[in-house]
Amino acid sequence: MTQSAGSQPDISKIDVLAPNFKRRLSGVTSTVVRLVPLQARDIAIAAAAPALPEDVPQVPLSSLLTMSRRGPSGRRVWHARRNVEMIAGLGLKHLLRKDLALMFTSASQRQHSGLTKWLIRRMEHVVATSAKTAGYLEREATVIHHGIDCDQFAPVADRAALRRALDLPENAVIAGCYGRIRAQKGTAAFVDAMLDLMDQVPDLVGIVMGRATEKHQGFEQDLRARVTARGHADRLLFKPEVPVWQMADWYRVLDLYVAPQRWEGFGLTPLEAMACGVPVLATRVGAFEELIVPGQTGTLISPDDIPAMRAAGQDLLSDRAALARMGQQARDHVLANFRLESEAAALIAIYRQLMDRPA
């Protein structure tokens, strides 16, 4: 049984539960918000969360305690993505005797704590969002890359008009870096490399878009001061965070997207940029080496290597025609390998296997 996206389903009719226990916006929350409405077209799935957008099928957390032992098709699947959600699944299964098949998706690229290892060993199935992530798991895992909604993230027919609408210079070459503003995200490396490139490329404009939380506001202020001191405050622009549904436009206006992270779990922004026909200059962290084809869809450098970022940026920007071809190849690469529909279907196949497996 399936349900339409946007419905608030009866938990007795749900076969797959995707818990999302944290209220704050995060990569995990974004994944649940993107996937569950799409998956709901093919399987009876709902998020179990305190607060998600209305178009996401979801059940209240309190209903987990009183739900029937089994789902309408037999065993329910509990698809956790955080430690706290694995713990909740184990509690529902072993304390409240719910017939659950426990599944976990890991995006982390670090040695796990003893608790996390213990929890992962008790999952029936584990998914890793990249081969690099799978290497940190001490058990077999299925690698399923994140995907992108290639209808939402797509090139624009008239980029000049869109730039005018967003109050950006129509004829400039524009490089962007989007996401949280903090040291971990490599924002300082982007700023320093752009400042140097702006001395050499007179029509270059840079965009830093995102939000600095209170803890990182001093870091952002320091970056702004560097830009002002170099005399490029009119060309290296700091833009506020925009809603998710507006992000595609900010990729579409770019000639080059830069992902300068020092560390990353997976990292969706390069895929979003490439889906919009924008080549990517990224560091070798997260899943970036599995997403980007050097010389075809972008370029890879070591993290924190500002000279390498500057040199790679200069090389890419020196041949605008080649840069445009690379953008088309980037779009084709995402369409062939990283569609959201493919991620949803691969997960649903695992759900069905778990539902059919005896407890």
SEGU-739963 format. One record per residue (C-alpha): residue in three letters; y, z negated, x; residue number from 0. Coordinates in nm, 4 decimals, padded with zeros to 6 digits. Layout:
BEGIN
SITE   martor      north         up       east   pakol
SITE      ALA          Y          Z          X     NUM
...
//
This chain:
BEGIN
SITE   martor      north         up       east   pakol
SITE      MET    00.0000    00.0000    00.0000       0
SITE      THR    00.3505    00.0785    00.1248       1
SITE      GLN    00.6973   -00.0114    00.0100       2
SITE      SER    01.0341    00.1574    00.0315       3
SITE      ALA    01.2828    00.0519    00.2972       4
SITE      GLY    01.5399   -00.1845    00.1571       5
SITE      SER    01.3012   -00.3592   -00.0843       6
SITE      GLN    01.2378   -00.7321   -00.0622       7
SITE      PRO    00.8597   -00.7232   -00.1061       8
SITE      ASP    00.6172   -00.9760   -00.2445       9
SITE      ILE    00.4367   -01.1229    00.0563      10
SITE      SER    00.1056   -01.1039   -00.1318      11
SITE      LYS    00.1330   -00.7252   -00.1011      12
SITE      ILE    00.2077   -00.7227    00.2730      13
SITE      ASP   -00.0511   -00.6317    00.5369      14
SITE      VAL    00.1637   -00.6556    00.8524      15
SITE      LEU    00.4234   -00.9202    00.9362      16
SITE      ALA    00.6821   -00.8628    01.2097      17
SITE      PRO    00.8458   -01.2013    01.2800      18
SITE      ASN    01.2008   -01.2153    01.4142      19
SITE      PHE    01.2987   -01.5804    01.4424      20
SITE      LYS    01.6309   -01.5495    01.6277      21
SITE      ARG    01.9555   -01.4835    01.4406      22
SITE      ARG    02.1520   -01.3481    01.7364      23
SITE      LEU    02.1528   -00.9790    01.8174      24
SITE      SER    01.9026   -00.8948    02.0901      25
SITE      GLY    01.6794   -00.6134    02.2057      26
SITE      VAL    01.3899   -00.7604    02.0078      27
SITE      THR    01.5970   -00.7831    01.6905      28
SITE      SER    01.7148   -00.4259    01.7376      29
SITE      THR    01.3536   -00.3121    01.7745      30
SITE      VAL    01.2498   -00.4808    01.4496      31
SITE      VAL    01.5514   -00.3400    01.2641      32
SITE      ARG    01.4752    00.0138    01.3853      33
SITE      LEU    01.1010    00.0153    01.3386      34
SITE      VAL    01.0144   -00.1803    01.0247      35
SITE      PRO    01.1958    00.0428    00.7701      36
SITE      LEU    01.0315    00.3506    00.9239      37
SITE      GLN    00.6863    00.1910    00.9408      38
SITE      ALA    00.7190    00.0749    00.5794      39
SITE      ARG    00.6816    00.4365    00.4693      40
SITE      ASP    00.3202    00.4358    00.5925      41
SITE      ILE    00.1969    00.0761    00.5820      42
SITE      ALA    00.2806   -00.2427    00.3917      43
SITE      ILE    00.4931   -00.4161    00.6557      44
SITE      ALA    00.7785   -00.6642    00.6363      45
SITE      ALA    00.9829   -00.8623    00.8814      46
SITE      ALA    00.9717   -01.2398    00.8567      47
SITE      ALA    01.3206   -01.3442    00.9522      48
SITE      PRO    01.6146   -01.5711    00.8671      49
SITE      ALA    01.8648   -01.2848    00.8455      50
SITE      LEU    01.8352   -00.9083    00.8926      51
SITE      PRO    02.0198   -00.6083    00.7421      52
SITE      GLU    01.9400   -00.5443    00.3771      53
SITE      ASP    01.7654   -00.2128    00.4473      54
SITE      VAL    01.4887   -00.3918    00.6426      55
SITE      PRO    01.1938   -00.4990    00.4238      56
SITE      GLN    01.1677   -00.8737    00.4846      57
SITE      VAL    01.0183   -01.1907    00.3453      58
SITE      PRO    01.1647   -01.5425    00.3728      59
SITE      LEU    01.0205   -01.7647    00.6427      60
SITE      SER    00.9243   -02.0264    00.3838      61
SITE      SER    00.6839   -01.7796    00.2206      62
SITE      LEU    00.4656   -01.7796    00.5336      63
SITE      LEU    00.3450   -02.1299    00.4547      64
SITE      THR    00.2322   -02.0522    00.1007      65
SITE      MET    00.1098   -01.6926    00.1403      66
SITE      SER   -00.2492   -01.6170    00.0524      67
SITE      ARG   -00.5082   -01.6563    00.3256      68
SITE      ARG   -00.5688   -01.2800    00.3363      69
SITE      GLY   -00.3542   -00.9756    00.2703      70
SITE      PRO   -00.4157   -00.7054    00.0099      71
SITE      SER   -00.6259   -00.5027    00.2541      72
SITE      GLY   -00.8021   -00.7950    00.4193      73
SITE      ARG   -00.6780   -00.9399    00.7464      74
SITE      ARG   -00.3043   -00.9432    00.7979      75
SITE      VAL   -00.1520   -00.8454    01.1327      76
SITE      TRP    00.1053   -01.0784    01.2902      77
SITE      HIS    00.3090   -00.8754    01.5422      78
SITE      ALA    00.5001   -01.1164    01.7668      79
SITE      ARG    00.7534   -01.0225    02.0325      80
SITE      ARG    00.8599   -01.3690    02.1572      81
SITE      ASN    00.6820   -01.6873    02.2660      82
SITE      VAL    00.8016   -01.8809    01.9614      83
SITE      GLU    00.6554   -01.6118    01.7358      84
SITE      MET    00.3195   -01.6213    01.9145      85
SITE      ILE    00.3172   -01.9996    01.8695      86
SITE      ALA    00.3945   -01.9603    01.4982      87
SITE      GLY    00.1131   -01.7077    01.4598      88
SITE      LEU   -00.1339   -01.9431    01.6237      89
SITE      GLY   -00.0186   -02.2253    01.3979      90
SITE      LEU   -00.0567   -02.0160    01.0840      91
SITE      LYS   -00.4006   -01.9010    01.1934      92
SITE      HIS   -00.5553   -02.2211    01.3239      93
SITE      LEU   -00.3717   -02.4948    01.1347      94
SITE      LEU   -00.3108   -02.3263    00.7992      95
SITE      ARG   -00.6240   -02.1096    00.8220      96
SITE      LYS   -00.4516   -01.7775    00.7529      97
SITE      ASP   -00.6693   -01.4788    00.8400      98
SITE      LEU   -00.4350   -01.3196    01.0940      99
SITE      ALA   -00.4910   -01.0670    01.3710     100
SITE      LEU   -00.2442   -01.1723    01.6395     101
SITE      MET   -00.0633   -00.9036    01.8378     102
SITE      PHE    00.2118   -00.9284    02.1004     103
SITE      THR    00.4533   -00.6787    02.2528     104
SITE      SER    00.5936   -00.7583    02.5976     105
SITE      ALA    00.9016   -00.5977    02.7520     106
SITE      SER    00.9399   -00.8529    03.0307     107
SITE      GLN    00.9173   -00.7521    03.3971     108
SITE      ARG    00.8660   -01.0825    03.5727     109
SITE      GLN    00.5910   -01.3309    03.6447     110
SITE      HIS    00.5169   -01.5164    03.3237     111
SITE      SER    00.5229   -01.8928    03.2841     112
SITE      GLY    00.2014   -02.0837    03.2336     113
SITE      LEU    00.2785   -02.1222    02.8630     114
SITE      THR    00.3386   -01.7499    02.8145     115
SITE      LYS    00.0149   -01.6619    02.9965     116
SITE      TRP   -00.1753   -01.9069    02.7785     117
SITE      LEU   -00.0258   -01.7572    02.4613     118
SITE      ILE   -00.0913   -01.3978    02.5672     119
SITE      ARG   -00.4571   -01.4763    02.6349     120
SITE      ARG   -00.4923   -01.5779    02.2715     121
SITE      MET   -00.3615   -01.2513    02.1286     122
SITE      GLU   -00.6136   -00.9964    02.0002     123
SITE      HIS   -00.4052   -00.7051    02.1213     124
SITE      VAL   -00.1152   -00.6743    02.3659     125
SITE      VAL    00.1353   -00.3891    02.3931     126
SITE      ALA    00.3633   -00.3295    02.6926     127
SITE      THR    00.6811   -00.1244    02.6543     128
SITE      SER    00.6340    00.0346    02.9980     129
SITE      ALA    00.3708    00.0737    03.2660     130
SITE      LYS    00.5825   -00.1482    03.4897     131
SITE      THR    00.5757   -00.4220    03.2260     132
SITE      ALA    00.1979   -00.3856    03.1892     133
SITE      GLY    00.1643   -00.4613    03.5596     134
SITE      TYR    00.2899   -00.8160    03.4996     135
SITE      LEU    00.0300   -00.8884    03.2315     136
SITE      GLU   -00.2964   -01.0413    03.3433     137
SITE      ARG   -00.4958   -00.8583    03.0783     138
SITE      GLU   -00.5404   -00.5117    02.9338     139
SITE      ALA   -00.2397   -00.3766    02.7433     140
SITE      THR   -00.1524   -00.0582    02.5570     141
SITE      VAL    00.1650    00.1059    02.6891     142
SITE      ILE    00.3935    00.2255    02.4084     143
SITE      HIS    00.7452    00.3242    02.5087     144
SITE      HIS    01.0343    00.2541    02.2784     145
SITE      GLY    01.1598    00.5544    02.0846     146
SITE      ILE    01.4924    00.6798    01.9551     147
SITE      ASP    01.6061    00.8054    01.6169     148
SITE      CYS    01.6852    01.1588    01.7317     149
SITE      ASP    01.8668    01.2411    01.4087     150
SITE      GLN    02.1068    00.9515    01.4463     151
SITE      PHE    02.1470    01.0083    01.8215     152
SITE      ALA    02.2148    01.3795    01.8619     153
SITE      PRO    02.4804    01.6007    02.0270     154
SITE      VAL    02.7999    01.6886    01.8436     155
SITE      ALA    02.9031    02.0483    01.7791     156
SITE      ASP    03.2727    01.9953    01.8685     157
SITE      ARG    03.3048    01.7341    02.1407     158
SITE      ALA    03.6740    01.8038    02.1950     159
SITE      ALA    03.7505    01.7231    01.8316     160
SITE      LEU    03.5481    01.4026    01.8515     161
SITE      ARG    03.7364    01.2983    02.1639     162
SITE      ARG    04.0661    01.3521    01.9835     163
SITE      ALA    03.9410    01.1442    01.6911     164
SITE      LEU    03.8507    00.8582    01.9270     165
SITE      ASP    04.1840    00.8874    02.1127     166
SITE      LEU    04.0227    01.0081    02.4358     167
SITE      PRO    04.1524    01.2836    02.6648     168
SITE      GLU    04.0121    01.6140    02.5425     169
SITE      ASN    03.9772    01.7915    02.8782     170
SITE      ALA    03.8757    01.5015    03.1036     171
SITE      VAL    03.5318    01.4473    03.2527     172
SITE      ILE    03.4166    01.1153    03.1083     173
SITE      ALA    03.1561    00.8697    03.2388     174
SITE      GLY    03.0541    00.5664    03.0347     175
SITE      CYS    02.8738    00.2351    03.0785     176
SITE      TYR    02.7846    00.0487    02.7574     177
SITE      GLY    02.6366   -00.2916    02.6813     178
SITE      ARG    02.7049   -00.6570    02.7490     179
SITE      ILE    02.9640   -00.7108    03.0224     180
SITE      ARG    02.8068   -00.9398    03.2794     181
SITE      ALA    02.6894   -00.9360    03.6402     182
SITE      GLN    02.3241   -00.8774    03.5460     183
SITE      LYS    02.4176   -00.5537    03.3707     184
SITE      GLY    02.5760   -00.4124    03.6869     185
SITE      THR    02.9159   -00.3624    03.5237     186
SITE      ALA    03.0939   -00.4460    03.8488     187
SITE      ALA    02.9010   -00.1767    04.0364     188
SITE      PHE    03.0042    00.0808    03.7752     189
SITE      VAL    03.3694   -00.0237    03.7967     190
SITE      ASP    03.3787   -00.0192    04.1768     191
SITE      ALA    03.2037    00.3187    04.2007     192
SITE      MET    03.4316    00.4706    03.9334     193
SITE      LEU    03.7456    00.3434    04.1046     194
SITE      ASP    03.6411    00.5151    04.4264     195
SITE      LEU    03.5476    00.8362    04.2438     196
SITE      MET    03.8788    00.8419    04.0591     197
SITE      ASP    04.0573    00.8708    04.3938     198
SITE      GLN    03.8613    01.1942    04.4510     199
SITE      VAL    03.8195    01.3377    04.0989     200
SITE      PRO    04.1633    01.3538    03.9334     201
SITE      ASP    04.0363    01.4299    03.5819     202
SITE      LEU    03.7703    01.1558    03.5767     203
SITE      VAL    03.7915    00.8922    03.3022     204
SITE      GLY    03.5590    00.5931    03.2805     205
SITE      ILE    03.4700    00.3834    02.9771     206
SITE      VAL    03.3336    00.0304    02.9819     207
SITE      MET    03.2265   -00.0626    02.6304     208
SITE      GLY    03.0783   -00.3918    02.5232     209
SITE      ARG    03.1405   -00.7597    02.4800     210
SITE      ALA    03.1598   -01.0401    02.7305     211
SITE      THR    03.0360   -01.3681    02.5880     212
SITE      GLU    03.2436   -01.6783    02.6601     213
SITE      LYS    03.0398   -01.7531    02.9717     214
SITE      HIS    03.1200   -01.4082    03.1179     215
SITE      GLN    03.4837   -01.3625    03.0123     216
SITE      GLY    03.6106   -01.4598    03.3573     217
SITE      PHE    03.3879   -01.1873    03.5035     218
SITE      GLU    03.5429   -00.9290    03.2702     219
SITE      GLN    03.8955   -01.0454    03.3504     220
SITE      ASP    03.8238   -01.0038    03.7208     221
SITE      LEU    03.7043   -00.6460    03.6615     222
SITE      ARG    04.0176   -00.5624    03.4655     223
SITE      ALA    04.2304   -00.7060    03.7473     224
SITE      ARG    04.0518   -00.4848    04.0029     225
SITE      VAL    04.1210   -00.1772    03.7920     226
SITE      THR    04.4890   -00.2654    03.7537     227
SITE      ALA    04.5247   -00.3363    04.1258     228
SITE      ARG    04.3884    00.0101    04.2064     229
SITE      GLY    04.6337    00.1742    03.9665     230
SITE      HIS    04.3690    00.3177    03.7333     231
SITE      ALA    04.4139    00.1088    03.4189     232
SITE      ASP    04.5032    00.4263    03.2260     233
SITE      ARG    04.1799    00.5983    03.3343     234
SITE      LEU    03.9166    00.3243    03.3444     235
SITE      LEU    03.9203    00.2042    02.9861     236
SITE      PHE    03.7735   -00.1168    02.8447     237
SITE      LYS    03.6693   -00.0640    02.4838     238
SITE      PRO    03.5478   -00.3315    02.2408     239
SITE      GLU    03.1941   -00.3419    02.1109     240
SITE      VAL    03.1420   -00.1195    01.8060     241
SITE      PRO    02.8816   -00.1399    01.5260     242
SITE      VAL    02.5435    00.0174    01.5945     243
SITE      TRP    02.6090    00.3027    01.3512     244
SITE      GLN    02.9159    00.4098    01.5542     245
SITE      MET    02.7468    00.4096    01.8948     246
SITE      ALA    02.6217    00.7684    01.8826     247
SITE      ASP    02.9793    00.9018    01.8760     248
SITE      TRP    03.0621    00.7122    02.1944     249
SITE      TYR    02.7673    00.8724    02.3728     250
SITE      ARG    02.8566    01.2188    02.2392     251
SITE      VAL    03.1994    01.2169    02.4071     252
SITE      LEU    03.0494    01.1593    02.7532     253
SITE      ASP    02.9705    01.3990    03.0339     254
SITE      LEU    02.7672    01.1341    03.2187     255
SITE      TYR    02.6182    00.8012    03.1213     256
SITE      VAL    02.5707    00.5340    03.3890     257
SITE      ALA    02.3126    00.2550    03.3532     258
SITE      PRO    02.3882    00.0325    03.6559     259
SITE      GLN    02.1712   -00.2667    03.5649     260
SITE      ARG    02.0556   -00.5093    03.8312     261
SITE      TRP    01.7660   -00.6187    03.6072     262
SITE      GLU    01.6399   -00.4959    03.2706     263
SITE      GLY    01.3429   -00.5475    03.0407     264
SITE      PHE    01.3256   -00.1957    02.8999     265
SITE      GLY    01.6764   -00.0586    02.8447     266
SITE      LEU    01.7428    00.1704    02.5480     267
SITE      THR    02.0872    00.2990    02.6402     268
SITE      PRO    01.9649    00.5797    02.8718     269
SITE      LEU    01.7430    00.7126    02.5915     270
SITE      GLU    02.0300    00.6944    02.3420     271
SITE      ALA    02.2555    00.8835    02.5823     272
SITE      MET    01.9948    01.1501    02.6642     273
SITE      ALA    01.9197    01.1993    02.2942     274
SITE      CYS    02.2902    01.2824    02.2563     275
SITE      GLY    02.2625    01.5445    02.5304     276
SITE      VAL    02.4127    01.3328    02.8097     277
SITE      PRO    02.2501    01.3105    03.1555     278
SITE      VAL    02.2035    00.9634    03.3030     279
SITE      LEU    02.2685    00.8042    03.6406     280
SITE      ALA    02.0573    00.4878    03.6423     281
SITE      THR    01.9177    00.2210    03.8696     282
SITE      ARG    01.5457    00.1809    03.9348     283
SITE      VAL    01.4974   -00.1184    03.7066     284
SITE      GLY    01.3386   -00.1774    03.3674     285
SITE      ALA    01.1634    00.1299    03.2361     286
SITE      PHE    01.4278    00.3674    03.3723     287
SITE      GLU    01.1901    00.5312    03.6209     288
SITE      GLU    00.9589    00.6154    03.3289     289
SITE      LEU    01.2420    00.7549    03.1145     290
SITE      ILE    01.4458    00.9679    03.3545     291
SITE      VAL    01.3275    01.2771    03.5420     292
SITE      PRO    01.5392    01.2988    03.8611     293
SITE      GLY    01.7057    01.6353    03.9012     294
SITE      GLN    01.6305    01.7341    03.5402     295
SITE      THR    01.7641    01.4636    03.3082     296
SITE      GLY    01.9596    01.2517    03.5541     297
SITE      THR    01.9449    01.0646    03.8837     298
SITE      LEU    01.7979    00.7307    03.9973     299
SITE      ILE    01.9392    00.4962    04.2617     300
SITE      SER    01.8660    00.1447    04.3848     301
SITE      PRO    02.0396   -00.1424    04.2007     302
SITE      ASP    02.3585   -00.2859    04.3540     303
SITE      ASP    02.3966    00.0213    04.5800     304
SITE      ILE    02.7584    00.1159    04.5123     305
SITE      PRO    02.7770    00.3822    04.7886     306
SITE      ALA    02.4673    00.5502    04.6409     307
SITE      MET    02.6154    00.5352    04.2916     308
SITE      ARG    02.9408    00.6834    04.4162     309
SITE      ALA    02.7609    00.9621    04.6052     310
SITE      ALA    02.5293    01.0422    04.3136     311
SITE      GLY    02.8233    01.0465    04.0740     312
SITE      GLN    03.0191    01.2804    04.2978     313
SITE      ASP    02.7187    01.5107    04.3307     314
SITE      LEU    02.6608    01.5264    03.9548     315
SITE      LEU    03.0270    01.5770    03.8683     316
SITE      SER    03.0819    01.8458    04.1308     317
SITE      ASP    02.8914    02.1069    03.9270     318
SITE      ARG    02.9961    02.0799    03.5630     319
SITE      ALA    02.7748    02.3712    03.4513     320
SITE      ALA    02.4672    02.2122    03.6087     321
SITE      LEU    02.5630    01.8804    03.4486     322
SITE      ALA    02.5744    02.0463    03.1051     323
SITE      ARG    02.2307    02.2053    03.1613     324
SITE      MET    02.0958    01.8675    03.2615     325
SITE      GLY    02.2299    01.7262    02.9350     326
SITE      GLN    02.0328    01.9819    02.7335     327
SITE      GLN    01.7203    01.9055    02.9351     328
SITE      ALA    01.7754    01.5354    02.8674     329
SITE      ARG    01.7861    01.5981    02.4923     330
SITE      ASP    01.4688    01.8099    02.5089     331
SITE      HIS    01.2943    01.5397    02.7136     332
SITE      VAL    01.3665    01.2707    02.4536     333
SITE      LEU    01.2586    01.4963    02.1668     334
SITE      ALA    00.9279    01.5640    02.3410     335
SITE      ASN    00.8486    01.2120    02.4597     336
SITE      PHE    01.0573    00.9356    02.3042     337
SITE      ARG    01.0941    00.9834    01.9313     338
SITE      LEU    01.1086    00.6688    01.7199     339
SITE      GLU    00.8481    00.8185    01.4872     340
SITE      SER    00.5995    00.8332    01.7760     341
SITE      GLU    00.6505    00.4650    01.8605     342
SITE      ALA    00.6087    00.3673    01.4938     343
SITE      ALA    00.2901    00.5744    01.4534     344
SITE      ALA    00.1314    00.4362    01.7717     345
SITE      LEU    00.1892    00.0788    01.6534     346
SITE      ILE    00.0575    00.1530    01.3035     347
SITE      ALA   -00.2644    00.2901    01.4562     348
SITE      ILE   -00.3159   -00.0461    01.6294     349
SITE      TYR   -00.2374   -00.2371    01.3092     350
SITE      ARG   -00.5066   -00.0431    01.1232     351
SITE      GLN   -00.7625   -00.1073    01.3996     352
SITE      LEU   -00.6911   -00.4800    01.3854     353
SITE      MET   -00.7067   -00.4896    01.0054     354
SITE      ASP   -01.0491   -00.3229    01.0134     355
SITE      ARG   -01.1871   -00.5492    01.2874     356
SITE      PRO   -01.3909   -00.8508    01.1698     357
SITE      ALA   -01.2197   -01.1847    01.2177     358
//
